[in-house]
Amino acid sequence: MELHDVWFVLIAVLWIGYFFLEGFDFGVGVLTRLLARDRAEKRVLINTIGPVWDGNEVWLLTAGGATFAAFPEWYATLFSGFYLPLLIILVCLIVRGVAFEYRHKRSEEKWQRNWETAIFWTSLLPAFLWGVAFGNIVRGVKIDQDMEYVGTFFDLLNPYALLGGLVTLSLFTFHGTVFVGLKTVGDIRERARRLALQVGTVTAALALVFLVWTQADKGDAASLAAVVVAVAALVAALAATRAGREGWAFTLSGLTIVAAVAMLFLTLFPNVMPSSLNADWSLTVTNASSSPYTLKIMTWCAGIATPVVLLYQSWTYWVFRKRIGTQHIASETQPITSEVAH
């Protein structure tokens, strides 16, 4: 296996890790409107991801940086062609981070309500737009012989990509609902389980159509195996949720994301961005990659740094592993700084 093939796999792993981790905290952000009944419950939901959301976003930064260094042509074409949707995602992530940090700085209801509204929308939009973006990458876009995107923004809003957006939005919401059930106690935990069954059923229907469509259009035996794993894991996650086994449900919903994203990358390889105008103009792991020397240096750096990052992030999740409920939230009359959001 050549180094450019290795780095395609590594970038796929980074995106899988990002969607697994950021997926549930996007889902929790959406649930601040769908599940929480009052201010205290919103604070519980936000506190479940308070210690980890920023660490989850590191996977996105690493995936983007690795793409830039390993496949500069891919990075250039992707970020120029998808400029507007990626800009919207970037702005959402910035506002979302600010909302988490500023929401509890003042006790006024309007102040907190506005930041909570921002958390909801800046979680929902990226969850949808990432599916649209990857749907277009897999489907193929208008790339000319100079490796430049020559389509328009509206070309990206095709039925396949929009379905991909609905799949990621519903799947992340399901993943987040299961996570809330795993991390909370009391009534909110029970309602999270009931909502997870509803959202999971919708997710299963959307995901099945999208995965079968992708497999029929571009799939092979390896991607078919990934489809089978994704569908089986999602069905098993629903069964575990119904049985009240939150740990298994979360593991299986995560496996669904892992298998589904792996399936997309399997159908993509050896392309990194197929051209819908001419297959010969597609960006591949060969014509879009950096020099072998650059990839060699990157491999050494990744081999040293990655275990450290994984150990640190695992330790963070272990430290903040306990469940929380409304009884752990300071009353509105107490100083807002006593909140455990971060």
Sequence and secondary structure as in RCSB ss.txt:
>XXXX:A:sequence
MELHDVWFVLIAVLWIGYFFLEGFDFGVGVLTRLLARDRAEKRVLINTIGPVWDGNEVWLLTAGGATFAAFPEWY
ATLFSGFYLPLLIILVCLIVRGVAFEYRHKRSEEKWQRNWETAIFWTSLLPAFLWGVAFGNIVRGVKIDQDMEYV
GTFFDLLNPYALLGGLVTLSLFTFHGTVFVGLKTVGDIRERARRLALQVGTVTAALALVFLVWTQADKGDAASLA
AVVVAVAALVAALAATRAGREGWAFTLSGLTIVAAVAMLFLTLFPNVMPSSLNADWSLTVTNASSSPYTLKIMTW
CAGIATPVVLLYQSWTYWVFRKRIGTQHIASETQPITSEVAH
>XXXX:A:secstr
  HHHHHHHHHHHHHHHHHHHHHHHHHHHHHHHHT  SHHHHHHHHHHHTTTHHHHHHHHHHHHHHHHHH HHHH
HHHHHHTHHHHHHHHHHHHHHHHHHHHTTS   HHHHHHHHHHHHHHHHHHHHHHHHHHHHHHH B B TTS B 
S GGGG  HHHHHHHHHHHHHHHHHHHHHHHHHB THHHHHHHHHHHHHHHHHHHHHHHHHHHHHHHH  HHHHH
HHHHHHHHHHHHHHHHHTT HHHHHHHHHHHHHHHHHHHHHHHTTEEE BSS GGG EETTTT   HHHHHHHHH
HHHHHHHHHHHHHHHHHHHT S B GGGS  TTS GGG    
